Amino acid sequence: MGIVALSVLVVDQVTKWMVMQFLGFRQEVVVIDGFFRLVYWGNTGAAWSFFKDHNGILALVSMAALVVLFLSRYHFGAGTLLGQIALGLLFGGIMGNLTDRLLQSRRHVIDFLYFYVNQRGGSEIGFPAFNVADSAICIGVGLLFFHSWQRDQAKGAISSVGQPT
């Protein structure tokens, strides 16, 4: 769990550092026209910019989430490989975005991966920009759901043994 979390944190911070070195704030570079851009956007909110300009409160929520996850890690299957990977992704992702929120030089989460589709008439539909930490959090949550489903299936199979059909 610790190795996964540290790996996510390092990759997240290195990629954000690279974005800050090679792009100006709010600059965009088209990688695949009509589909993908590298951007340097700041987000003082949560996912999809909900709670915009509440960076301090979101930093406190992140710290509380880390404490709660740590204290309840065995409930989420930290004793299994899948559970450890999922929790490592969550811890690393939360710490990556929390680092952005706490650094004096940033005070916002750096998002840099932007997928979109051009529409007729020149407008575009885009998925909100995100970063490595966001990806790790989403994958970690998905793995926890899958792990929980697996455990429920196993419990169901065990409890149905010996039951009349």
N, C-alpha and C positions, 0 to 999 in steps of 0.2 A: 504494500500500500504506500509506504513512504517513498520508495523508488519511483513509482508511477507519479505520485504527487509532485515530487521534486522535478522529474522530467518534464511534466506539463508546465510547471512554473517556469523552468529555465527556457523551454522552447517558446512559451508565450512571451516572456520578457525580451528574449533575443529578437523575435520577429517584430515586436513593437518598437524596439530600439532601431532595427533596420528601417522600418517605416519612417521613424522620426529623422533618420540620417539621410534618406534618399528622397523623401517627399516633403513638401511644405505643408503646413496645416491647411486642411480642406482641399489639398491638391488631389487630383485623380489622374490615373494612368489607365488607358484602355488596354486590356490584355487580349480579350476576345470581343471584338466589336459586336454590340447588341446582346452580350451575355455576361461578361465579367470585367470588373475594374478593380485595380488596387487603389485604395483611397486612404487618406489620413483624416479621419473624422474623430471628434471627441464626443463622448456621451456622458453627460452628468446624471443620467437616469438609469433605469433598469432596462430589461429587454424591450425592444421596440420603443425606446425612449420614454417608457412610462415613468412617472415620478421625476420628470426632468427637473434639473436644478436642485435635487435633494441628495447630493453627493455624500454629505456627512451622515445623514440618516441611513443611506444605503451602505455606507462603510460599517456602521454599527450593526445593521442587519446581517451583513456578511460575517462579521466577527462572531455574532451570536449563532449564526448557522454553523460556523466551524466548531464552536464549542458543543452545540447540540449534536452535530454529527459525530464528533469525537466520543462524546459520552454514550451515544446510542449505537455506536458502530457495530457491535455484536448483534444487535437486533436486525441490522441490515445485512448480515451475513459476512462480517469481516473474517470469519473463520474459514471461508472458502476462497478459492482462487478468484472466481468470478466476482465475489463480493469485495475482495481486496482491490481488484482492478477498478471496479465501479467506484468505490469510495476514494481510491487514489485519484481518479479522474475528477471527481467532485472536489476534493480537497485542493488539488492543484489548480483547477479552474477558478474556484472561489478565491484562492490566494493570489492568483494572477491578476484578476480584476481588482481585488482589494489593494494590491500593491499600487496599481494605477491611481486609485482613489486617494491613497495616503501620501503619495509622493508630492512634495511641494511644487515640483516643476510641472506636474500634470494636472492633478485635481479633477481628472475625468478619465473614463475608460477609453482606451484607444481602440477603435474599430477600423479594420482595413480591408476586409474581404467583402466585396459587394457584387451580388449576382442580380441581374435584371434582364428584362426582355423589352425590346422596342416595340411600340404599337404603331398602328397606322396613325398618321397625323403628327408623328414626332415625339409623342409622350412615351414614357416608359413605366413599366410595372417592375418594382424591385423588392427583393427580400431585404429586410434591414441589414445593414453592414454588421459584421461580427468579427471575432478574433479567435485565436487558438483556445483561450480560456473558455469562451462561450461554447465552442465546439466540444471541449472536454466535459463541461457541465451537462450539456444535452446528451452526449453519449453515456456519461455516468448515470444519469437519471434513467435513460432507456435500459441500460444493463441492470440497474436495480429493479426496475419493473419486471424484466425478463427473469431475473434471479428469484424474485418473489413468486412469480407465476410458476417457475420450476418447483420451488419448495411446496407451493400449494398443491401442485399436481402430484408430487411425491407423497404428501400427507394424505391426499385423497385416495391414492392407490393403496397405501398402507391401511387406512381405516376401512376400505372396502374389502380387504382380504378376510375371508371367512364369513362374509355377509351373504345371506341367501339372495339369489338373483331371480 
